[in-house]
Amino acid sequence: MANELSVFESALATTMPKEEKSALRRYLDRVSGGRLTSLAEQSGLKIRGDHVVATVNSIRQVGEGVMTGAGIAAIEHYVGESVMKVPVDGGVAAAATFGSIAMAGHEVSKDLANIGAGAATLFAHRHTQKLLAAKAGKVPTAKVSGDDDVDPVIAAARDLR
C-alpha cells in the first residue's frame, strides 16, 4: 500500500493540467477501490497537489538562493569583491541571467534565472548599502550576529599596557 500511496502522491504533485490530474486521481481511486483517497486523508496528504508542488518549488528556490549566496561569498573570500574590475555578484547575476535566456526551454533555464535573481539581490543590497553609507559620510562595515563594538582581541591587547 505504501507504493500505491507513493504513486498517488506523485500523481498529485505533477505539473500536468488539472483536468488530466483529476482524471488520473479518479482512475487511481477507482482502481484502489477508494483506499488511496482514504489513506491519503489519514496520512494528512492534501488531495490538491498544488500545495505539494508549491512547497517543493519553494524549497528548491530557497536552496538555490542559499547556494548562490554561499558560492559568491566563497569566491569573494578567495579572490576579492571584484575580478577584473567586475563585481563578483554582478558578474554572476549577468552570467546566470544571460545563461537562462540562452537556454530557454531547457529545464536548467529556471535554475539559472533563480541564481541570477539571487546574485542581483546581493549586488543591489551591497552597492545600495555602500552608496547610502558614502552619502552619510560613513564607512560601511559588516556586522555578524553577536558582534559588539569592542573586539575582544583588541580589548585584551589594551589591557596589556
Phi and psi in degrees as GROMACS dihedral restraints (atoms count N, CA, C in turn):
[ dihedral_restraints ]
;  ai    aj    ak    al  type     phi  dphi    fc
    3     4     5     6     1   -63.4    20    10
    4     5     6     7     1   -39.7    20    10
    6     7     8     9     1   -65.7    20    10
    7     8     9    10     1   -39.3    20    10
    9    10    11    12     1   -63.3    20    10
   10    11    12    13     1   -41.0    20    10
   12    13    14    15     1   -65.4    20    10
   13    14    15    16     1   -37.4    20    10
   15    16    17    18     1   -61.6    20    10
   16    17    18    19     1   -43.6    20    10
   18    19    20    21     1   -63.1    20    10
   19    20    21    22     1   -41.7    20    10
   21    22    23    24     1   -62.0    20    10
   22    23    24    25     1   -45.5    20    10
   24    25    26    27     1   -62.5    20    10
   25    26    27    28     1   -43.2    20    10
   27    28    29    30     1   -61.5    20    10
   28    29    30    31     1   -40.4    20    10
   30    31    32    33     1   -62.9    20    10
   31    32    33    34     1   -39.1    20    10
   33    34    35    36     1   -73.2    20    10
   34    35    36    37     1   -25.0    20    10
   36    37    38    39     1   -90.1    20    10
   37    38    39    40     1    -3.6    20    10
   39    40    41    42     1   -70.6    20    10
   40    41    42    43     1   164.6    20    10
   42    43    44    45     1   -98.9    20    10
   43    44    45    46     1    15.8    20    10
   45    46    47    48     1   -67.1    20    10
   46    47    48    49     1   158.7    20    10
   48    49    50    51     1   -56.0    20    10
   49    50    51    52     1   150.0    20    10
   51    52    53    54     1   -58.5    20    10
   52    53    54    55     1   -36.4    20    10
   54    55    56    57     1   -62.6    20    10
   55    56    57    58     1   -45.0    20    10
   57    58    59    60     1   -68.1    20    10
   58    59    60    61     1   -38.4    20    10
   60    61    62    63     1   -64.3    20    10
   61    62    63    64     1   -41.5    20    10
   63    64    65    66     1   -64.3    20    10
   64    65    66    67     1   -41.6    20    10
   66    67    68    69     1   -64.3    20    10
   67    68    69    70     1   -41.7    20    10
   69    70    71    72     1   -64.4    20    10
   70    71    72    73     1   -41.6    20    10
   72    73    74    75     1   -62.9    20    10
   73    74    75    76     1   -44.0    20    10
   75    76    77    78     1   -62.4    20    10
   76    77    78    79     1   -41.3    20    10
   78    79    80    81     1   -62.6    20    10
   79    80    81    82     1   -49.1    20    10
   81    82    83    84     1   -62.2    20    10
   82    83    84    85     1   -36.6    20    10
   84    85    86    87     1   -67.4    20    10
   85    86    87    88     1   -41.1    20    10
   87    88    89    90     1   -66.5    20    10
   88    89    90    91     1   -43.0    20    10
   90    91    92    93     1   -64.3    20    10
   91    92    93    94     1   -36.5    20    10
   93    94    95    96     1   -86.8    20    10
   94    95    96    97     1    -0.6    20    10
   96    97    98    99     1    69.4    20    10
   97    98    99   100     1    29.0    20    10
   99   100   101   102     1    84.4    20    10
  100   101   102   103     1    -2.4    20    10
  102   103   104   105     1   -65.8    20    10
  103   104   105   106     1   -37.0    20    10
  105   106   107   108     1   -65.9    20    10
  106   107   108   109     1   -41.9    20    10
  108   109   110   111     1   -63.7    20    10
  109   110   111   112     1   -45.1    20    10
  111   112   113   114     1   -68.1    20    10
  112   113   114   115     1   -38.0    20    10
  114   115   116   117     1   -66.3    20    10
  115   116   117   118     1   -40.8    20    10
  117   118   119   120     1   -63.6    20    10
  118   119   120   121     1   -41.6    20    10
  120   121   122   123     1   -66.0    20    10
  121   122   123   124     1   -38.9    20    10
  123   124   125   126     1   -65.9    20    10
  124   125   126   127     1   -35.3    20    10
  126   127   128   129     1   -82.2    20    10
  127   128   129   130     1    -3.7    20    10
  129   130   131   132     1    87.2    20    10
  130   131   132   133     1     6.4    20    10
  132   133   134   135     1   -69.6    20    10
  133   134   135   136     1   130.4    20    10
  135   136   137   138     1   -74.5    20    10
  136   137   138   139     1   134.1    20    10
  138   139   140   141     1   -65.9    20    10
  139   140   141   142     1   -30.3    20    10
  141   142   143   144     1   -82.3    20    10
  142   143   144   145     1   118.9    20    10
  144   145   146   147     1   -76.0    20    10
  145   146   147   148     1    -8.0    20    10
  147   148   149   150     1   -58.6    20    10
  148   149   150   151     1   -37.9    20    10
  150   151   152   153     1   -68.0    20    10
  151   152   153   154     1   -38.8    20    10
  153   154   155   156     1   -64.5    20    10
  154   155   156   157     1   -46.8    20    10
  156   157   158   159     1   -62.2    20    10
  157   158   159   160     1   -44.1    20    10
  159   160   161   162     1   -63.3    20    10
  160   161   162   163     1   -39.3    20    10
  162   163   164   165     1   -64.9    20    10
  163   164   165   166     1   -47.3    20    10
  165   166   167   168     1   -63.5    20    10
  166   167   168   169     1   -43.2    20    10
  168   169   170   171     1   -63.1    20    10
  169   170   171   172     1   -40.1    20    10
  171   172   173   174     1   -64.3    20    10
  172   173   174   175     1   -44.7    20    10
  174   175   176   177     1   -61.9    20    10
  175   176   177   178     1   -41.4    20    10
  177   178   179   180     1   -62.9    20    10
  178   179   180   181     1   -45.4    20    10
  180   181   182   183     1   -66.5    20    10
  181   182   183   184     1   -39.7    20    10
  183   184   185   186     1   -63.3    20    10
  184   185   186   187     1   -42.6    20    10
  186   187   188   189     1   -59.9    20    10
  187   188   189   190     1   -42.8    20    10
  189   190   191   192     1   -63.6    20    10
  190   191   192   193     1   -39.2    20    10
  192   193   194   195     1   -64.8    20    10
  193   194   195   196     1   -43.2    20    10
  195   196   197   198     1   -63.1    20    10
  196   197   198   199     1   -45.6    20    10
  198   199   200   201     1   -66.3    20    10
  199   200   201   202     1   -35.8    20    10
  201   202   203   204     1   -63.9    20    10
  202   203   204   205     1   -48.6    20    10
  204   205   206   207     1   -61.9    20    10
  205   206   207   208     1   -44.3    20    10
  207   208   209   210     1   -65.9    20    10
  208   209   210   211     1   -39.9    20    10
  210   211   212   213     1   -64.6    20    10
  211   212   213   214     1   -44.7    20    10
  213   214   215   216     1   -64.3    20    10
  214   215   216   217     1   -42.0    20    10
  216   217   218   219     1   -61.1    20    10
  217   218   219   220     1   -41.4    20    10
  219   220   221   222     1   -65.3    20    10
  220   221   222   223     1   -44.4    20    10
  222   223   224   225     1   -60.7    20    10
  223   224   225   226     1   -46.4    20    10
  225   226   227   228     1   -65.0    20    10
  226   227   228   229     1   -32.2    20    10
  228   229   230   231     1   -63.5    20    10
  229   230   231   232     1   -41.4    20    10
  231   232   233   234     1   -88.3    20    10
  232   233   234   235     1   -31.0    20    10
  234   235   236   237     1  -119.8    20    10
  235   236   237   238     1    -7.0    20    10
  237   238   239   240     1    98.7    20    10
  238   239   240   241     1   176.3    20    10
  240   241   242   243     1   -71.2    20    10
  241   242   243   244     1   -21.4    20    10
  243   244   245   246     1  -130.6    20    10
  244   245   246   247     1   148.4    20    10
  246   247   248   249     1  -125.9    20    10
  247   248   249   250     1   119.1    20    10
  249   250   251   252     1    52.3    20    10
  250   251   252   253     1    45.6    20    10
  252   253   254   255     1    65.2    20    10
  253   254   255   256     1    15.5    20    10
  255   256   257   258     1  -110.2    20    10
  256   257   258   259     1   121.9    20    10
  258   259   260   261     1   -58.7    20    10
  259   260   261   262     1   136.5    20    10
  261   262   263   264     1   -58.4    20    10
  262   263   264   265     1   -47.8    20    10
  264   265   266   267     1   -64.9    20    10
  265   266   267   268     1   -37.5    20    10
  267   268   269   270     1   -67.5    20    10
  268   269   270   271     1   -39.2    20    10
  270   271   272   273     1   -65.5    20    10
  271   272   273   274     1   -42.4    20    10
  273   274   275   276     1   -64.7    20    10
  274   275   276   277     1   -41.7    20    10
  276   277   278   279     1   -60.0    20    10
  277   278   279   280     1   -47.1    20    10
  279   280   281   282     1   -65.9    20    10
  280   281   282   283     1   -46.5    20    10
  282   283   284   285     1   -62.7    20    10
  283   284   285   286     1   -44.3    20    10
  285   286   287   288     1   -67.9    20    10
  286   287   288   289     1   -39.1    20    10
  288   289   290   291     1   -65.6    20    10
  289   290   291   292     1   -46.4    20    10
  291   292   293   294     1   -67.5    20    10
  292   293   294   295     1   -34.5    20    10
  294   295   296   297     1   -62.6    20    10
  295   296   297   298     1   -40.0    20    10
  297   298   299   300     1   -63.0    20    10
  298   299   300   301     1   -41.9    20    10
  300   301   302   303     1   -67.7    20    10
  301   302   303   304     1   -42.6    20    10
  303   304   305   306     1   -65.1    20    10
  304   305   306   307     1   -31.2    20    10
  306   307   308   309     1  -102.5    20    10
  307   308   309   310     1    26.0    20    10
  309   310   311   312     1   -51.4    20    10
  310   311   312   313     1   135.3    20    10
  312   313   314   315     1    92.9    20    10
  313   314   315   316     1   -16.9    20    10
  315   316   317   318     1   -90.8    20    10
  316   317   318   319     1   149.2    20    10
  318   319   320   321     1   -64.2    20    10
  319   320   321   322     1   -22.5    20    10
  321   322   323   324     1   -79.5    20    10
  322   323   324   325     1   -12.4    20    10
  324   325   326   327     1   -57.8    20    10
  325   326   327   328     1   -44.8    20    10
  327   328   329   330     1   -65.8    20    10
  328   329   330   331     1   -38.3    20    10
  330   331   332   333     1   -62.4    20    10
  331   332   333   334     1   -44.8    20    10
  333   334   335   336     1   -63.7    20    10
  334   335   336   337     1   -37.9    20    10
  336   337   338   339     1   -63.4    20    10
  337   338   339   340     1   -41.6    20    10
  339   340   341   342     1   -64.3    20    10
  340   341   342   343     1   -41.3    20    10
  342   343   344   345     1   -64.0    20    10
  343   344   345   346     1   -42.5    20    10
  345   346   347   348     1   -62.0    20    10
  346   347   348   349     1   -41.0    20    10
  348   349   350   351     1   -66.0    20    10
  349   350   351   352     1   -41.2    20    10
  351   352   353   354     1   -64.6    20    10
  352   353   354   355     1   -44.0    20    10
  354   355   356   357     1   -66.3    20    10
  355   356   357   358     1   -38.9    20    10
  357   358   359   360     1   -64.4    20    10
  358   359   360   361     1   -35.3    20    10
  360   361   362   363     1   -63.5    20    10
  361   362   363   364     1   -45.6    20    10
  363   364   365   366     1   -61.6    20    10
  364   365   366   367     1   -44.2    20    10
  366   367   368   369     1   -59.6    20    10
  367   368   369   370     1   -49.9    20    10
  369   370   371   372     1   -63.0    20    10
  370   371   372   373     1   -41.9    20    10
  372   373   374   375     1   -61.6    20    10
  373   374   375   376     1   -52.0    20    10
  375   376   377   378     1   -64.1    20    10
  376   377   378   379     1   -45.1    20    10
  378   379   380   381     1   -74.3    20    10
  379   380   381   382     1   -31.0    20    10
  381   382   383   384     1   -67.8    20    10
  382   383   384   385     1   -40.7    20    10
  384   385   386   387     1   -60.9    20    10
  385   386   387   388     1   -43.9    20    10
  387   388   389   390     1   -64.1    20    10
  388   389   390   391     1   -42.8    20    10
  390   391   392   393     1   -62.7    20    10
  391   392   393   394     1   -46.4    20    10
  393   394   395   396     1   -67.3    20    10
  394   395   396   397     1   -37.3    20    10
  396   397   398   399     1   -67.1    20    10
  397   398   399   400     1   -41.0    20    10
  399   400   401   402     1   -65.4    20    10
  400   401   402   403     1   -38.5    20    10
  402   403   404   405     1   -64.7    20    10
  403   404   405   406     1   -35.3    20    10
  405   406   407   408     1   -86.3    20    10
  406   407   408   409     1    -4.6    20    10
  408   409   410   411     1    77.7    20    10
  409   410   411   412     1    23.4    20    10
  411   412   413   414     1  -111.4    20    10
  412   413   414   415     1   157.3    20    10
  414   415   416   417     1   -94.1    20    10
  415   416   417   418     1   123.2    20    10
  417   418   419   420     1   -67.7    20    10
  418   419   420   421     1   136.8    20    10
  420   421   422   423     1  -131.3    20    10
  421   422   423   424     1   151.2    20    10
  423   424   425   426     1   -95.7    20    10
  424   425   426   427     1   132.7    20    10
  426   427   428   429     1  -113.9    20    10
  427   428   429   430     1   141.1    20    10
  429   430   431   432     1  -105.1    20    10
  430   431   432   433     1   144.5    20    10
  432   433   434   435     1   -52.3    20    10
  433   434   435   436     1   128.4    20    10
  435   436   437   438     1    98.7    20    10
  436   437   438   439     1   -14.1    20    10
  438   439   440   441     1   -68.9    20    10
  439   440   441   442     1   143.9    20    10
  441   442   443   444     1  -119.5    20    10
  442   443   444   445     1  -177.0    20    10
  444   445   446   447     1   -73.6    20    10
  445   446   447   448     1   -15.9    20    10
  447   448   449   450     1  -109.4    20    10
  448   449   450   451     1   122.8    20    10
  450   451   452   453     1   -76.2    20    10
  451   452   453   454     1   125.4    20    10
  453   454   455   456     1   -61.3    20    10
  454   455   456   457     1   -31.9    20    10
  456   457   458   459     1   -68.9    20    10
  457   458   459   460     1   -42.8    20    10
  459   460   461   462     1   -67.2    20    10
  460   461   462   463     1   -40.5    20    10
  462   463   464   465     1   -61.3    20    10
  463   464   465   466     1   -41.8    20    10
  465   466   467   468     1   -65.7    20    10
  466   467   468   469     1   -39.2    20    10
  468   469   470   471     1   -65.5    20    10
  469   470   471   472     1   -37.3    20    10
  471   472   473   474     1   -65.4    20    10
  472   473   474   475     1   -33.3    20    10
  474   475   476   477     1   -70.6    20    10
  475   476   477   478     1   -16.8    20    10
  477   478   479   480     1   -75.5    20    10
  478   479   480   481     1   -17.2    20    10
